[in-house]
Amino acid sequence: MIALIVVLVLVLVTFTGRLVYVQGIAGPELAQEARENRMTTARVLGARGEITDANGVVLATSVERYHVTVNQKQVATYRARGTSEGLDGAAGVASRLAPLLGLNAAELGGRLVGDRGYVIVARDVLPDVAREVRALRLDGVGVEKVADRVYPKGTVAGNIVGFVNSNGTGLQGLEYALDADLKGAEGEDRYERGKGGQPIPGGQQEATPAQNGSSARLTIDSDLQWKAEEELRAKVAETGADGGTVVVMRPRTGEVLALAESTAFDPNAPGDQATTALSKSVSEVFEPGSTSKVVTMAAALEAGVVGPTDRFEVADRWTTPHGETIKDSHDHGVEKLTATGIFAESSNVGTVLIGQRLSKEQRHQYLSAFGFGTRTGIEMPGESPGILHPVEKWQGRDEYAVLFGQAVSVNALQAASVFATVANDGVRVAPHLIAGWTSPDGRYTPVAQAPGTQVVSPQTARTVLSMMESAVDEGTGGDAAIPGYRVAGKTGTAQRFNPSGFTASFIGVAPADDPQVVTAVILHNPRSSIFGGTVAAPVFSTVTSYALQQLGVAPSGTPANLFPATWE
């Protein structure tokens, strides 16, 4: 008895000591360890900023959605607890969850079996469905809030906006280029969880709030963008062209109002186009052809080697000192043309007669000054600088071909920028798509405009602009006319080598007496006609007319006073 009592006393003393140690001495430490074991951390994503057009029309926004997740180990412990289905484990969870998610119960059940702690079984679930799932309180089933990216305008400006991946990271277009500013900063939620993964009411909670992203306001006018896309796609279908581009911009500010492409792209469902470059307006280069005669004429006038009324006798072909022949687009006898007439009739031979008065270094200097061979700096990813070889790498007829838009390559935005420089009194302003940013607290900050660069004198620019009016009123660009407005522009046709064919274009300015809009229309390999004045100029007329109405630009107030095109 004594021995038994001693043993019991020792046992009680041991238990008492252990109890005192656990609850008194080590209690706080053990409680903290247990609490840490119950703590879990969930990412909290800041709302991605919106992308809007110049008038606040939403092009990209985020909406509240939810992912339904499961812990497969915990799902296996589920018990029906008296429900009518009477199924336990994955089969029981699937039978109750599948109807809410619109899934097949058998297929869902297969995805619930395993030993993974985190599996997403349904993405982008609507809030009301998420609430129903949460109300079921199924073991191992969780609901986490995410932001789903939607594009209300669909294909309109899709090539500009781009899209994001399933994690909300920008992959193409402005979504990619502006990702760091749009996505904001990630936060986190730490909380005590129960056996089923659910937050414990009254348990410890710690939160680091997420920071929402800023919203970008573009210079794009979505209505004008739509109009440009519609007119371009109709013309591509009519002419059988491989594709095309329309660029509309403000010459004085560099604001890009439209950047349309013939291929429709819906960022809500990118599909196969997710792996291709979206904006061919800045990534695809081509020989500009006769539209770059604007540079040759501006350079010759600025250098003082020609005047707008200087007289020339122009044949339909001319042979270089190397024995190579340069021809006009059609056969003709010797014509008596002024420099303005050469420009209006888009004569390659006449352009060479003028341009050869410039040294090779001068030709390269002015091409470079107008932006050839240099990226514009547009905010879009994947911009090509084009091709402008150094003078020492010019071969054969290159020194003459550069005068009429061959042996050089540009993208559509660079081509439009040349005409914007002329329309802006010779000042080259960098094109841009971002008008400003709105911070998460609602403060709007416009983007500061970069200073321009004087490429040619205002007098030279105005003279070239007047010569461009002759190209519309008396030359190859007659179909670009807009009733009530003076239009200045230039047609272009250039041979393509890969793939073979021709690029037809028209780039112009309106109103010529007070330039407000520059529009470039580029069609690649049209089958109905290779001439820009035939296939591209009508698109220019329609799109530019719409742009002038959108901007509220009044009709021209003074008639044109054109230089003579011929002489006797």
C-alpha positions in Angstrom: 0.0 0.0 0.0 2.8 2.4 0.9 4.6 1.6 -2.3 1.4 2.1 -4.3 0.7 5.4 -2.6 4.3 6.5 -3.3 4.0 5.6 -7.0 0.6 7.5 -7.2 2.1 10.6 -5.5 5.1 10.6 -7.8 2.8 10.2 -10.8 0.6 13.1 -9.6 3.6 15.2 -8.8 5.0 14.5 -12.3 1.8 15.4 -14.0 1.3 18.5 -11.8 4.9 19.6 -12.6 4.3 19.0 -16.3 1.0 20.9 -16.1 2.7 23.8 -14.4 5.4 23.8 -16.9 3.1 23.6 -19.9 0.5 26.1 -18.7 2.7 28.3 -16.6 6.3 28.4 -17.8 6.1 27.2 -21.5 2.5 28.2 -22.0 2.9 31.4 -23.9 5.6 29.9 -26.2 3.5 26.8 -27.0 0.4 28.9 -27.6 2.4 31.1 -29.9 3.7 28.0 -31.8 0.2 26.6 -32.1 -1.1 29.9 -33.3 1.6 30.0 -36.0 0.6 26.6 -37.1 -2.9 27.8 -37.5 -1.9 30.9 -39.4 -2.1 31.0 -43.2 -1.2 33.7 -45.7 -3.3 34.7 -48.7 -2.1 37.1 -51.5 -4.2 40.2 -52.0 -4.0 41.7 -55.4 -4.4 45.4 -55.9 -7.0 46.3 -58.5 -5.3 46.8 -61.9 -5.7 50.3 -63.3 -8.0 51.0 -66.2 -7.1 51.9 -69.7 -9.4 54.5 -71.3 -9.5 56.5 -74.5 -9.1 60.3 -74.7 -12.7 60.8 -73.7 -12.8 58.4 -70.7 -14.3 55.5 -72.6 -13.1 52.3 -70.9 -11.0 50.1 -73.1 -9.7 47.8 -70.4 -10.9 47.3 -66.8 -10.9 44.7 -64.0 -14.1 43.2 -62.5 -14.6 41.2 -59.3 -14.3 37.4 -59.8 -13.4 34.4 -57.7 -11.3 31.2 -58.0 -12.7 28.0 -56.4 -9.8 26.0 -54.9 -9.5 22.7 -53.0 -7.1 21.0 -50.6 -7.3 17.4 -51.9 -6.1 16.0 -48.5 -8.9 17.7 -46.6 -11.5 16.9 -49.3 -10.8 13.2 -48.6 -12.0 13.7 -44.9 -15.3 15.1 -45.9 -18.4 13.3 -44.4 -21.9 13.7 -45.6 -23.2 14.4 -42.1 -26.8 13.5 -42.9 -27.2 15.0 -46.3 -29.5 13.3 -48.8 -26.7 12.3 -51.1 -25.0 10.3 -48.4 -21.6 10.4 -50.2 -18.4 11.0 -48.4 -15.0 12.2 -49.6 -14.3 13.6 -53.1 -17.5 12.1 -54.5 -19.6 13.8 -51.9 -17.9 17.2 -52.4 -18.2 16.9 -56.2 -21.9 16.1 -56.0 -22.7 19.3 -54.1 -20.1 21.5 -55.8 -20.6 20.6 -59.5 -24.2 22.0 -59.9 -23.1 25.4 -58.7 -20.1 25.5 -61.1 -21.8 24.0 -64.1 -19.4 21.1 -64.2 -19.8 17.3 -64.6 -19.8 15.8 -61.1 -17.8 12.7 -62.2 -15.1 14.8 -63.9 -14.9 17.2 -61.0 -14.6 14.3 -58.6 -11.5 13.1 -60.4 -9.9 16.4 -60.0 -10.6 16.4 -56.2 -8.6 13.2 -55.6 -5.0 13.4 -54.7 -2.6 14.8 -52.1 -2.1 18.3 -53.4 -2.8 21.2 -51.0 -3.9 23.7 -53.6 -5.8 23.0 -56.8 -7.9 25.6 -58.7 -11.0 23.8 -60.0 -12.9 26.8 -61.3 -11.7 30.2 -62.5 -13.4 33.6 -62.8 -16.5 32.6 -60.9 -19.2 35.3 -60.5 -19.6 36.8 -57.0 -23.1 35.3 -56.4 -21.8 31.8 -57.3 -18.9 32.3 -55.0 -21.2 33.2 -52.1 -23.2 29.9 -52.7 -20.0 27.9 -52.7 -18.8 29.5 -49.5 -22.2 28.8 -47.8 -21.8 25.1 -48.4 -18.8 25.0 -45.9 -17.3 22.0 -47.6 -14.1 20.6 -46.1 -11.1 21.6 -48.2 -13.0 23.9 -50.5 -12.0 27.6 -50.6 -12.9 30.7 -52.5 -10.4 33.4 -53.3 -11.0 36.8 -54.8 -9.3 37.7 -58.1 -9.7 40.5 -60.6 -10.7 39.4 -64.1 -9.6 41.7 -67.0 -12.3 42.6 -69.5 -12.2 44.7 -72.6 -15.6 46.3 -73.2 -14.8 47.5 -76.7 -13.7 44.1 -78.0 -11.8 44.4 -81.2 -11.7 48.2 -81.2 -8.1 49.2 -80.4 -7.4 45.6 -79.4 -4.1 45.8 -81.3 -3.1 48.7 -79.1 -4.4 47.6 -75.7 -3.1 44.0 -75.8 -4.1 41.6 -73.0 -3.0 39.9 -69.7 -2.4 36.3 -68.7 -4.4 34.3 -66.2 -2.4 35.9 -63.4 -3.1 39.4 -64.5 0.3 40.1 -65.9 0.4 42.1 -69.2 1.6 40.0 -72.2 1.1 42.2 -75.2 0.4 45.8 -76.3 0.0 48.6 -73.6 -1.0 46.0 -71.0 2.6 44.7 -71.3 4.4 48.0 -71.9 2.6 49.7 -68.9 2.4 46.7 -66.7 4.4 48.1 -63.8 2.2 51.1 -63.4 -1.1 49.4 -64.1 -0.8 46.4 -61.7 0.0 48.3 -58.5 1.6 46.5 -55.5 0.5 43.2 -54.0 -0.6 42.9 -50.3 -1.3 39.9 -48.1 -3.8 38.6 -45.5 -2.6 36.5 -42.6 -5.3 34.8 -40.5 -6.0 31.8 -38.2 -7.7 28.9 -40.0 -9.7 26.0 -38.9 -9.5 22.4 -39.9 -11.4 23.1 -43.1 -9.2 26.0 -44.0 -11.9 28.6 -43.1 -11.0 31.7 -41.1 -11.6 31.3 -37.3 -14.0 34.0 -36.1 -12.3 36.2 -33.6 -8.9 34.7 -34.4 -5.8 36.6 -35.0 -5.7 38.5 -38.3 -2.9 40.6 -39.9 -3.3 42.5 -43.1 -0.9 44.4 -45.4 -3.2 46.3 -47.8 -2.6 46.1 -51.5 -2.1 49.2 -53.5 -4.2 49.6 -56.6 -2.6 50.4 -59.9 -2.8 53.7 -61.7 -5.1 54.2 -64.7 -3.9 55.3 -68.1 -5.7 57.7 -70.3 -4.8 57.4 -74.0 -4.8 59.9 -76.8 -6.9 57.5 -78.9 -10.4 58.4 -79.8 -12.3 55.1 -79.8 -15.0 56.2 -82.2 -12.3 57.4 -84.7 -10.4 54.2 -84.1 -13.5 52.2 -84.9 -14.1 54.2 -88.1 -10.6 53.8 -89.3 -10.7 50.0 -88.6 -14.0 49.6 -90.5 -12.9 51.6 -93.5 -9.5 49.9 -93.7 -11.0 46.4 -93.4 -13.6 47.1 -96.1 -10.9 48.4 -98.5 -8.6 45.4 -97.8 -11.5 43.1 -98.6 -12.4 45.2 -101.8 -8.8 45.3 -103.1 -7.7 41.8 -102.0 -4.8 43.3 -100.1 -2.7 41.3 -97.7 -3.3 43.8 -95.0 -3.0 47.5 -94.1 -2.7 50.2 -91.5 -4.3 53.6 -90.8 -2.5 56.1 -88.6 -4.2 59.4 -87.5 -2.3 61.9 -85.4 -2.2 65.6 -84.4 0.9 67.2 -85.9 1.4 69.9 -83.3 1.2 67.6 -80.2 2.2 64.2 -81.6 -1.0 62.7 -80.1 -2.0 59.5 -82.0 -5.8 59.5 -82.4 -6.1 56.2 -84.2 -3.7 53.3 -84.9 -5.9 50.9 -86.9 -4.9 47.6 -88.5 -6.8 45.4 -90.9 -6.6 42.2 -88.7 -9.3 42.1 -86.1 -8.1 41.2 -82.6 -10.3 40.7 -79.5 -8.2 40.8 -76.3 -11.1 39.1 -74.5 -10.2 35.9 -76.4 -6.6 36.3 -77.8 -6.4 32.7 -79.0 -3.7 32.0 -81.5 -2.7 35.6 -81.8 -1.4 35.6 -78.2 2.1 34.6 -79.6 2.3 37.1 -82.4 3.2 40.8 -82.5 0.0 42.7 -82.2 0.8 46.1 -83.6 2.1 45.9 -87.1 1.8 49.7 -87.3 5.1 50.0 -85.4 6.7 46.5 -85.9 6.3 46.0 -89.6 8.5 48.0 -92.0 8.2 48.6 -95.7 9.8 50.8 -98.4 7.7 54.0 -98.4 8.0 54.8 -102.1 6.9 58.2 -103.3 5.5 59.4 -100.0 9.1 60.0 -98.9 9.6 62.4 -101.8 8.4 64.9 -99.2 11.8 64.5 -97.5 13.7 65.0 -100.8 11.7 68.1 -101.7 12.1 69.6 -98.2 15.8 68.9 -98.2 16.3 70.5 -101.6 14.3 73.6 -100.7 16.1 73.9 -97.3 19.5 73.5 -98.9 18.6 76.2 -101.5 19.3 74.0 -104.5 15.8 74.3 -106.0 12.7 76.5 -105.8 9.1 75.4 -106.2 8.8 77.1 -109.7 12.2 76.0 -111.1 11.8 74.5 -114.5 12.8 71.0 -115.6 12.4 68.9 -118.8 11.5 65.5 -117.6 11.7 62.3 -119.6 10.1 59.0 -118.5 13.5 57.4 -117.8 17.0 58.3 -116.7 20.2 56.3 -116.6 22.6 56.6 -113.7 26.3 56.9 -114.1 26.5 53.2 -113.2 24.3 52.3 -116.3 21.2 51.6 -114.3 17.8 52.9 -115.5 15.3 54.7 -113.3 11.8 55.0 -114.8 8.5 56.8 -114.0 5.4 54.8 -113.3 4.2 55.2 -116.9 5.7 55.9 -120.3 5.5 59.5 -121.5 7.4 62.0 -123.7 9.5 64.8 -122.4 7.4 67.0 -120.1 8.0 70.6 -119.1 7.4 70.5 -115.3 8.2 72.8 -112.5 9.5 71.3 -109.2 5.9 71.5 -108.0 4.7 69.7 -111.1 7.4 67.0 -110.5 6.1 66.5 -107.0 2.4 66.6 -108.0 2.9 64.1 -110.8 5.2 61.9 -108.6 7.9 61.6 -111.2 10.8 59.5 -110.1 13.0 60.9 -112.9 12.2 64.5 -112.0 12.8 63.8 -108.3 16.2 62.4 -109.1 17.0 65.5 -111.2 16.3 67.6 -108.2 17.7 65.3 -105.5 21.1 64.8 -107.3 21.8 68.4 -106.5 22.2 67.3 -102.9 25.3 65.5 -101.8 24.9 61.9 -100.6 25.7 63.1 -97.1 22.9 65.7 -97.3 20.4 63.1 -98.5 21.3 60.8 -95.5 21.3 63.8 -93.1 17.7 64.9 -93.9 16.4 61.3 -94.0 17.8 60.8 -90.5 16.5 64.2 -89.3 12.9 63.3 -90.4 13.2 60.1 -88.3 14.3 57.4 -90.8 16.3 54.7 -89.0 15.2 55.8 -85.5 12.4 54.6 -83.3 9.7 57.2 -82.7 9.6 56.3 -79.0 5.9 55.3 -79.0 4.8 53.5 -75.9 4.0 50.3 -77.8 6.3 47.3 -77.5 8.2 45.9 -80.5 8.7 49.1 -82.4 11.2 48.7 -85.3 13.6 51.6 -86.1 13.3 50.8 -89.8 16.3 50.7 -92.1 18.6 53.6 -93.1 22.0 52.4 -94.1 25.1 54.6 -93.6 26.2 56.4 -96.8 29.3 54.2 -97.1 27.0 51.1 -97.4 24.9 52.5 -100.2 25.4 50.3 -103.3 24.7 50.8 -107.0 21.5 52.9 -107.4 20.9 53.3 -103.7 22.1 56.9 -103.6 19.3 57.8 -106.2 16.7 55.3 -104.9 16.6 56.9 -101.5 15.4 60.1 -103.2 12.1 58.4 -104.1 11.5 56.0 -101.2 13.4 52.9 -102.0 16.6 51.4 -100.4 15.1 52.6 -97.1 12.3 51.2 -94.8 10.0 52.7 -92.3 7.0 51.6 -90.2 3.6 53.3 -90.7 4.0 55.6 -87.7 7.4 56.8 -88.9 5.9 57.5 -92.3 3.0 59.6 -90.8 5.5 61.4 -88.5 7.3 62.8 -91.6 4.1 64.6 -92.8 3.4 65.7 -89.2 6.8 67.4 -89.2 6.0 69.3 -92.4 2.5 70.2 -91.1 4.0 71.5 -87.8 6.2 74.2 -89.5 9.1 71.9 -89.7 9.2 70.8 -86.0 9.4 67.1 -85.4 7.4 66.1 -82.3 7.6 62.5 -81.0 4.3 60.6 -81.5 2.7 59.3 -78.2 -0.3 57.3 -77.1 -0.4 58.2 -73.3 -2.2 61.4 -72.5 -1.9 61.1 -68.7 -2.3 59.0 -65.6 -4.9 58.8 -62.8 -3.6 57.7 -59.5 -5.6 55.4 -57.2 -6.8 58.4 -55.2 -8.2 60.0 -58.3 -5.6 62.6 -59.2 -5.0 63.0 -62.9 -1.6 64.0 -64.1 -1.1 64.8 -67.8 2.1 63.5 -69.4 4.6 66.3 -70.1 5.1 66.8 -73.8 8.7 66.3 -75.0 10.3 69.3 -76.8 10.2 69.2 -80.6 13.2 69.4 -83.0 13.4 71.9 -85.8 14.1 69.8 -88.9 13.5 72.4 -91.6 12.6 76.1 -91.5 8.9 77.1 -91.2 9.2 78.7 -94.7 10.4 75.4 -96.2 7.7 73.4 -94.5 4.9 75.8 -95.7 6.3 75.6 -99.3 6.3 71.8 -99.2 2.8 71.9 -97.8 1.6 74.0 -100.7 3.3 71.7 -103.2 1.5 68.8 -101.4 -1.8 70.6 -102.1 -1.0 70.5 -105.8 -0.6 66.7 -105.6 -4.2 66.6 -104.5 -5.7 69.3 -106.5 -3.8 68.8 -109.8 -1.8 65.5 -109.4 -2.1 61.9 -108.4 -4.0 62.3 -105.1 -7.4 63.7 -106.4 -9.4 61.0 -104.6 -8.2 62.3 -101.3 -10.2 65.5 -101.5 -12.6 66.4 -98.7 -15.4 68.8 -99.6 -15.0 72.2 -97.8 -11.4 71.5 -96.7 -8.1 72.1 -98.3 -6.1 68.9 -98.4 -2.3 68.4 -98.9 -0.9 65.0 -99.4 1.2 62.6 -101.4 0.6 59.2 -103.0 3.0 56.3 -102.8 3.7 53.0 -104.6 6.7 50.9 -103.7 7.7 47.4 -104.7 7.8 44.8 -102.1 10.3 42.0 -102.0 9.2 39.8 -99.1 6.5 38.9 -99.9 6.6 40.2 -103.4 4.1 42.7 -104.6 3.5 46.4 -104.0 2.7 48.8 -101.1 0.2 51.5 -102.0 -0.2 54.5 -99.7 -1.5 58.0 -99.3 -0.5 60.3 -96.5 -2.0 63.7 -96.1 -2.8 66.8 -94.0 -6.0 68.6 -93.4 -6.9 71.4 -93.4 -3.8 72.5 -95.3 -4.3 76.1 -94.3 -4.5 75.2 -90.6 -3.1 71.6 -90.1 -5.0 69.7 -87.5 -4.8 66.1 -88.6 -2.3 63.9 -90.4 -3.6 60.6 -91.8 -1.6 57.8 -93.3 -3.2 54.9 -95.2 -1.0 52.0 -96.1 -2.2 48.9 -98.1 0.1 46.0 -98.6 -0.1 44.2 -101.9 -3.5 45.3 -103.2 -4.6 43.3 -106.2 -7.1 45.7 -107.8 -4.6 48.5 -108.3 -1.0 49.2 -107.1 -1.4 53.0 -107.0 -1.9 54.8 -103.7 -4.0 57.5 -105.3 -6.5 54.8 -106.4 -6.8 52.5 -103.4 -5.5 54.4 -100.4 -6.6 58.0 -101.1 -10.4 57.3 -100.8 -9.8 55.8 -97.3 -7.9 58.9 -96.3 -10.8 61.1 -97.4 -13.4 59.2 -95.4 -11.3 58.7 -92.3 -9.9 62.2 -92.2 -13.4 63.7 -92.8 -14.7 61.8 -89.8 -11.7 62.9 -87.7 -12.3 66.6 -88.6 -15.9 66.2 -87.5 -14.9 64.5 -84.3 -12.5 67.4 -83.5 -14.9 70.1 -84.5 -12.6 71.6 -87.1 -14.1 74.3 -89.2 -13.9 74.2 -93.0 -11.1 76.0 -94.7 -11.5 79.8 -94.8 -9.2 80.7 -97.7 -8.7 79.2 -101.1 -5.4 77.6 -102.1 -2.8 79.7 -104.0 -0.8 77.0 -105.8 2.5 77.1 -107.6 2.4 76.4 -111.3 3.0 72.8 -112.2 4.0 73.2 -115.9 5.8 75.8 -118.1 5.9 76.6 -121.8 
